């Protein structure tokens, strides 16, 4: 089937149309985390709130989301069973990990990407001077239920009126909400259980799970740079591959391989062409090109231009050989 311009536009989420949710997670009332905004772009993501708007319901084997935070706002310590990948779209961010978030850390600038190992507690904060945005790729079609909160996060949330049910749904006691009869709160992990989670050092994580923007720009000068792949800069098989594209990376038609191609524009304007039709993609836009669609990408003639392309693979979305478990 040839996509009409209207059908393709429905598969493009414009940056200016992103709809935030301020109550997506259990730390929504916790001081220091209560100003963050979460965006679910493709798939249901891992939001714990029924208020979360989903722009594109269809999942391509992974979920796409984003987090927006003002300076010094942080996302609390949590763990995932499948891949959690971030790239910095705007701002300067600190990612930290370990049982108490003190085992290791790394600072990422705009365009940098991190593939955080599964099975470790991690958090992040905006350490820049302006509102920042990070884009997220979450492994698996169904990422719901994939968040495991550090014990202190659940305890702090209860002190500020939010209770997480064992079903994964949030209840706000400040609004008069209460757990329904027969529904128990989410069990709090014991200190013994939490201590079993790996707490790797920065030297064990950063060289193998972080790729820098300028390194990717250099590698993508003539062809797409494989960033996350079995043979990529960050060697992993999390159920998807991630490529970095810039001027000169692409010639001829792309797609037509039976895979979903998700385009995440970081810099510049790009012309997406297919079957004689064109759409312009701007920074922050997300485009979900469906399987079987041949397309071309042309960057604007001037200025910096780059985008990430995420393609689903046949690999399972669960933990992979690169985990530190």
C-alpha positions, -999 to 999 in steps of 0.1 A, spaced: 0 0 0 13 35 -9 11 59 19 -9 91 11 4 124 24 -24 124 50 -15 89 62 22 97 65 14 130 84 -6 109 109 27 89 115 47 121 122 46 135 157 56 171 155 78 185 183 54 214 189 25 190 193 40 169 220 15 165 249 32 163 284 20 144 315 31 158 348 18 129 369 33 100 349 53 84 377 54 78 414 78 107 422 55 133 406 50 150 441 84 144 455 104 176 459 132 178 433 112 156 408 78 173 409 84 195 378 93 170 352 71 163 322 69 129 304 59 124 268 48 91 252 53 93 214 51 57 202 36 29 222 23 30 258 57 34 274 60 28 311 38 56 324 19 48 356 -7 74 350 -40 72 330 -35 109 321 -6 101 298 -14 109 262 -1 84 236 5 99 201 10 67 181 -4 35 196 12 10 172 45 -3 185 74 -14 162 90 -37 187 100 -8 210 86 24 225 96 60 219 92 86 246 108 118 260 114 136 293 114 173 297 128 189 329 137 223 341 172 228 356 180 207 387 149 185 383 157 148 385 141 115 377 143 91 407 162 59 409 146 30 390 155 -1 371 143 -17 338 140 -53 326 146 -42 290 166 -16 272 164 21 281 183 43 257 184 81 259 199 108 236 201 144 246 180 166 224 183 198 244 204 207 274 230 192 296 222 161 316 238 140 344 230 103 344 238 84 376 234 48 389 238 23 417 219 14 448 218 50 460 228 67 428 264 72 439 283 43 421 289 61 389 278 89 367 283 106 333 275 140 319 259 140 284 258 170 260 234 176 231 235 147 206 252 123 230 235 89 236 235 63 264 223 27 264 219 22 301 225 -14 312 194 -33 323 192 -45 359 208 -15 376 192 14 394 195 46 374 184 82 374 190 114 356 188 152 361 190 183 340 222 201 351 219 228 324 206 263 327 175 260 306 146 235 301 160 203 287 147 174 266 159 138 264 145 113 239 140 77 250 139 43 233 124 15 255 128 -21 245 98 -43 237 63 -38 224 48 -38 260 71 -17 282 44 -14 309 53 -28 342 90 -25 333 98 1 360 113 -12 393 116 16 418 143 18 444 128 13 479 134 48 491 115 62 461 83 45 470 86 55 506 93 91 497 63 91 473 40 79 501 51 107 523 40 131 496 6 116 488 12 91 460 6 54 464 15 29 437 -8 -2 436 5 -37 428 -13 -33 395 12 -5 386 -15 22 388 -9 54 408 -34 68 434 -32 104 446 -43 107 482 -41 145 479 -70 142 455 -89 119 479 -81 88 459 -75 55 478 -67 20 468 -98 0 458 -109 -28 480 -89 -59 474 -60 -40 458 -27 -39 477 1 -13 474 31 -22 455 55 -42 478 86 -23 488 117 -41 479 138 -51 509 173 -37 515 186 -72 509 169 -75 475 180 -40 465 216 -47 475 217 -75 449 214 -51 421 247 -44 404 264 -10 412 291 -7 384 316 21 384 318 48 358 347 30 341 326 -1 337 297 17 320 308 49 302 333 34 276 308 6 266 274 23 269 280 60 259 285 74 224 295 110 219 279 133 193 311 143 176 323 107 173 291 98 156 293 128 133 327 117 122 316 81 116 285 91 97 302 114 71 298 89 43 273 63 55 249 58 85 269 51 117 258 20 136 254 32 172 236 4 189 239 -30 171 257 -63 174 285 -47 154 279 -10 164 297 15 186 277 2 215 275 -35 210 241 -48 220 211 -66 207 181 -51 226 154 -58 199 163 -28 178 193 -11 161 200 26 163 218 45 136 231 81 134 227 100 101 240 133 89 248 150 56 262 125 31 250 95 51 223 85 27 220 80 -11 191 64 -29 160 47 -15 158 34 21 133 10 37 115 -17 19 131 -42 41 100 -52 61 112 -33 91 98 -3 110 120 28 105 116 54 132 133 87 124 142 110 153 154 144 140 180 160 162 193 189 140 183 206 108 154 201 85 150 169 65 129 161 34 112 127 37 102 115 2 82 85 -9 62 76 -41 64 112 -54 53 127 -21 74 148 4 71 158 40 95 181 59 108 170 93 121 195 118 142 192 149 124 172 176 100 156 151 94 118 151 84 99 120 73 63 119 79 50 84 60 17 81 74 -16 68 75 -19 30 77 18 24 106 29 2 117 64 11 145 90 6 159 115 31 175 147 21 189 172 47 185 209 43 212 226 22 228 246 50 235 243 87 241 213 110 219 183 104 216 149 121 190 123 131 188 90 148 171 61 130 158 32 150 149 -1 133 133 -32 149 152 -65 148 143 -101 155 163 -101 187 144 -105 220 138 -73 239 149 -87 272 183 -86 289 213 -92 266 248 -104 268 261 -70 276 242 -67 309 261 -63 341 238 -86 361 
